[in-house]
């Protein structure tokens, strides 16, 4: 369907993720002032949060994708230049963080619930939420299941039911479950060198800008294979289309043409329009000349859209 199942099964695990004082983070790093950020004083075995920007500024939550780190958002943080207090999510098990609570079972849904708890406990008032890929899935979960907590939502290159990529029209979470189980088994048991070769090849194809690839490639190398495989299985099985109508936050979706020669701009547009039909107020915008990591391939276009999204 949307992308070829062979591409997804072999390497798509690489796709997809307050007033804090410097503290010992759950990834084992102590952040000093020289690093330019601090970790929020928030106890969780599912995630930790990097905080940048002045206290009192409007709050913005940035969620990276599968096997990605908060560093994928560094350009956006620099662009915002202190105009927002930015809370970057780092999912345990991804990009060097120990697996902890994500070592077994689902990842995206529990992390989304922890982000909801973070918003409440840190006293954030309806922050803007931006999520890339799997981070977009978590953003949709958060906005649909806790509509009172999200002020606005931007989804970057993700549809609400990724399982549709693995089957014909009419595919459901139930019908695609055997495929999800097979993909998980293959990814979770593959020899490490084989898994990394496939995942890194996938990431290379998802970033057109060669100079921007080293960071995401390192993130894949330092992510927990079991956590990434389990999260990818969960994404295949998660169909958020029935929940989209619960989202009350203004929503924008940025996307790129699918990386398949059979997929034209028009077909891609049609798929996104159909995917988000249950959220008729969503603004859908295709970004051209970009692969999956829009913020790395087309930073100027991304920052322009981000500024407009935050200002609305």
N, C-alpha and C positions, 0 to 999 in steps of 0.2 A: 504494500500500500504506500504509505507516505515516503518512507525511505526503505531501501531493500532490507529484508530481514537478515540477509547474510552479513551486511555491514554492521547492523545493530548487534547481532549475536556475537560477532567476532571481536568487536572493540568498543561498543558504545558505553561501556562502564566508565570510560573516561569523560563522557559528556557532563554526564550528569553525576554542582550542587549543587544618661544620668550623671550623677556626680561621682564617677568612679575614681578611686585612688589607685596608684600603682600597687599591684598585688601579685602574689604567686598565682599564676594562671594554671588551669587544669592541664595545659599542655606541657607544664614543667618549666616554663620560662618566666623569669621575673622581668617586667618591663620597667625600665628607667625612663626618666624624662627625655633623655637623649634620643630615645626611639620614636618620640613624637606621638605616642599613644599609650593608653593604659587599658587594662582589662577590668571590666565591670565586676564589682563585688557581688557576684551572683553564683550561688552554689548549684551546679547541675552536673550530672554524669552523661548528659547528652550533647552539651555544647558549652562553649565559652564565648564571650563577647568582647571584641576590641572596640574601644571608644575613642573617637577623635572629634575635636571641635569644642567650642566654648559652651560651658554650662549656661542654660537659658536660651540657647538657639533652638529653632525648630528641630524636632527629632526625625531622623531618617534611618530606617533599618535596611541593610543590604545583605542579601542572602546569596551565597555562591552556589554553584551547581555540584553535581556528583564528582567526588574526588578533587574538588577545588578548594582553594584557600581564600581567606579574606584579601589576599594580595591582588586578586583579579580586579578588585574595585579601587586600587590605589590611584589610578588616573582620575577616577570620578571624585575621590576624596580630595585630591589636589585641586581639581577644577572647582569644587565647591568652596575651597579656601576659607574655611571657618564660618561660612554662612549657615551651616547646619551642624547639629551634633549628630555625628554618624555612628551608628551601632552596627559593626560588622560581625555577622555570625560565623563562627568556626565550628563546624560539626565534628564531634569526636569520631575518630577513625579516619578522617580525611586530612591529607596534607600534613602529616607528622604528628597529629594529635592522637593519643592513645584511644583505643576503641571504647573502653569503659562501658557505659550503658548501652551503646550501640553494637556491642560485640555479637549479639544474637537478636534475631527477630527484625521487625520493621524498623525503619530509620526515619523516613520523612514525616510520617504522622506523629510519632512521639516528639520529634524535634519541633514540629509546628506547635504542639501543645506547650513545650517549654518556652518557645518564643512568646506565646500568649501569657504565660506566667511571668516571664521577664518584663513584659510591658506593664503588667499590673504591679509587680513588686518594685519596679524602678519608678513608678509613677509617671509613665509616659502618657501623654494625652493624644490619642488617635494619631500616632506617627504615620508618615508615609512609609510604604514598604516596597522595595524593589527586589525581585528575585530573578536570577538567571537559571534557565534550564530546570534542574531539580529544585533549585531555589524558587523558581516560579511556581512549581507545584506546591511547595510549602507555603508560599505567599497566598495562593488560591485557597489552600486548606485553612489558613489563618483567617482570611477575610470572610470565608463562607461559614466557618464554625464559630468565629468570634467577631461578628460584624461590628460590635460596639467598640472594638479595640483598634481598628484600622481606619485611618483617615483617607488614604488613597492607595492604590495598588498599581504597580507596573510589573508586567510579566515579560521577560526577555527571552524570546525564542523557545516557547514551550506551549504545547496544547494540553487541554485538560484530561485527555485519555491517550497516553502513549501506546497502550496496547493495540490501538487501531493500526499502528505501524506493522504489526505482526500478522495481520489477517485480512480477509476480504471485507467489503462493506457489510455492515451488520455485526462485526466482531464485538463480543461482549467480554467483560472481565472473566466471566465463567468459561467462555469458550476458549480464551487465550491462556488459561491457567496452565495447561500442559506444556505449552511453549515456554512460559515464564519459568516453570520448574526445570525444563531442560536447559535453558540459558543459565539459570542459577547454578545448576550442577556443573555445567561446562566451565563457567567462570570461577567458581569457588574451588574447584579441584584441579584446575590447570596448573602445570609447573610454573613457578614464579616467572622465569625468564620468558616463557611463551605468553603468559598473561600480559606481562609488561610490554612485550613487543607489539601485541595486538592493540592494547589500550593506547600506547603512545602513537602508534600509526593512526588510530582514530582521532586523537587529539590534533595531530599534525594536519589532518584533513579538515578539522574544525576551526582552524586559525589560518587565514590566508597570509597574514603578515608574519614573515619568518622571524623577524626580530622579537616578536611578542610571544613566541612559542616556548622558550626555555622555562619560564615560571610555571605555566600549566603542566608542562611535561614533568617537571620536578614534583609537582603536587601529586601526579599519578604515581610516580615512583615511591613516594613516601606515604601513600594512603594504604590502609588496611584492605587487603584483597577481599576478605570475607565480608567486611562492612560494605564495600562498594558493590559486591555481587548481590548481597541481600537487598541493598537499596535499589539496585537496578531491577531486581525481580519485583519489588514493591511498586515501582513506577509503572511497570507493564500492567500490573493488576489494578492500579488505581484509576477509577473513572470518576472524575469530578464533575462531569457534565450535569448530572442531576442536582448538584449542589450550587451551581453557578448562580441560580436565581436568588440565593440567600445573600449574595454579596451586595452590600449597599454602598460600598466605597467606590468613588469614581475610578474606573479601571482603564489602563492603556496597555496594549499588547504590541510589542515590537517583534518583528520576525524577519527571517530571510528566506529566500527561495530554497526549497529542499535540495539537498546535495544528491540529486539523481537526474541523469540526463533526460529522463522521461517526464520530469516535472517542470512545467513552464511557470512563469510568473502568475499567469491566470489560474492555473490549477492550484498553485500554492495559496493564492488569495481565496479561492473557493473553499479549500480545506479549512483554512483558519476561520472564515466566515461561518461555515457549518459547525465547526468545533465550539465556537463561542456564541452560537445562536441562542442559548439559554441566558445570555447576559447581553441583551440588546443594546444597552447603553455603552458597552465597551468600545473604545477607540482602537481600531486595528491599523497598524502602519507597517508596511514592508520597507526594509532597509536594503538597498541594492549594493552590489559589489562588496559583500561581506559574507563570511562564513558564520558559524554558530556563535562565536564569541564576539558579538557586535561591538561591545565596548572596547575591544582590542583592535578589531579590524577597521572600524569606522568611528573612532573616538569623537571626532568633531560632530558628526551627525548624532551620535548617542548623547553627548553632553548638551546639544541644542534641544533634543527631545526631553532630556531629563530636566533641564531648566524650565521648559514650558510646562511639563507635567507637575513639577513642584510649585510653580506659580499659579496654576489653575485652582 
